[in-house]
Amino acid sequence: MTRGTVVLKLEDDISTDIIYPGRFMATVLPSETPQFAFADDKVFNKTLNAGQVPAGSFIVAGDNFGCGSSREQAASCIKGYNITVVARNFARIFLQNSINVGLQMIICPEIDAGEGDELEVRDKRVLNLTTGKSYAIESLPQARQAIIDAGGLIPYARHLLMERAA
């Protein structure tokens, strides 16, 4: 079970350039990318960088979240803040990049929530505690979810190698 507040509400077709602007592409280390998350949204970026967004918070978005380029930094910069993205659906490449870096994300085709709403994730549903409504989650395949739960592809592979060596 996960519980937190919606800190950012976004519409459809949010591109990776909105999430992680191209002018910062020279910065690739996951430890450095978070500072540029949503850099063109000065207020939200400042809030993130000031540490005013609690871990476990949510970004809620519409359809096609993460469309555009294949930049992995768009997923890693969000992960750096331990934020879960709940979207109606994700762009294919962003979805794979998010799995690879271990970004917590939820596909919820009917999600309806606004900034400040309290959400709880349990039993394959997102509950909007503010409105009292409940929305079904579209589960990822078990193997993909296992990679996310491990923290990304590298920790997952490391875990498998350690198991086989033991």
N, C-alpha and C positions, 0 to 999 in steps of 0.2 A: 504494500500500500504506500502510495506517495501522496503527499498533500502540500499545496503551496498556493501562492498568489499569482495571478496573471499580471506580469509586469509590462507586457507589450502586446498589443493587438494589431495584427497586420491583415491586409486584404489578400487577394489572389495575385499570383505571378510575381512574387518577391524574388528578385534575381540575386545571384551570388554577389553582384556588384553592389547591391544595397546592403547585403550582410557584411561583406568584406571588400571595400572598394579596391579596384585594380591598381591604383597608385601605390598601394602597400604590398604589392605582390613580391617584392624583394625580401619581405619578412616571411619566413616559412616555418620557423620553429614554433611548435605548439605552445611553448612557454611564453612566446612573445606576441603571437597573433591576437590574443584576447583584447589587447589595448586598442585595436582598430575595429572591433566589432561595431557595426552600425555607425561608423565614423561620421557619416554625413547627417545623422540624426544627433546633433550636438548635445541635446538635453539627455537623451537616453545613453549615449556614449559616456558622457560625463558621470551620470549616475552609476553606470557599470564600473568605470575606472575609480570612482570614489568608494567602491565597496558597499554601495547602498542597495544592492540587489542580493537578497539572501539566496544561498544555495538552495536548490529545490524549487525555485520559482519557475513559472511557465511563460513561454511565448506562445500565443495562439495565432494561427494563420489560416488562410483559405486554401484554395487549390494551387497546385504547382509551386509549392514553396521550394526555393533553391534552384529555380530555372536559370538558364544562361550558361556561363562557362563552367568548366570542370574543376575550378579551384577548390582544393581540399581545405584551404584556410577558412573558407566560409563555415565549414562544419567545426573545425578545431577551435575557432575563435569563440563560438558559442559554448562548446564543451568546457572551455577554460573557466567559465563562470558557473558550471554545474547547473545549467538551465535545461529544462526539458522543453522540446518543441512539440506542440500538438497542432497538427495541420489536417485539413481535409484530405490532402494527399501531397506527396513530395515528387519533385522532378527526379527522374531515374538516376542520373549521375550523382546528384546531391544525396539521394538515398544511399547509394553504395558508398560514397565518401563518408557519410555519417556512420554507417555500420563499421567501416574500416577504422575510424578514430574513436568509436565507442560513444558517440553522442546519443543521449537518451532522447528518443523521439517516439511519438505516438500518432498513428494514422487513425483519425476519427472523422469519418466522412460527414457527419451531421453536427459537429461541434459548434456551439454557440456560446461565446463567453466574451466578456469585455475586460478592460484593464481594471484591476482591483478585485475582480471576482476570485473567490476561493475555489480551487479545484481539488478533487481527490480522485486518485486512480486506484481502482480495485475491481477484482472479479471481471476483467475484460470490459470495463466501463469507465468512462470519465464522468464523475458526478460534479455538477456545478452546484456547490453548496450555497452559493448566493441566490441562485434562481430556483433551486430545487429540481432542476432537470438532469436527466441522465442520458448519456450517449454511448453507443456501442463502439468498441475499438476493433479495428481490422488488424488482427495479429500478423506479425512477420513470421516467416518460416522459422522453425525451431533452431536451425543451424545459424541463421542470421541473428536471431535474438541472443543466442549463446555468445556470439562475438561481441555484441554490445554489452552484455552483462559482464563479460570478462574485462571490459575497458577498451576494447578495440582489437584489431587483427593481430598486432604484435603480442600483446599480453595473452591473447587466446592461443596463438601458436606456441608461445613459451610454455604455457600451461600444459598443452598436449605433449610437447617434447619432454617435459619433466615427468609427466605421467608414464610415458613410454620408457623413459630411462629408469624409472623406479621398479 
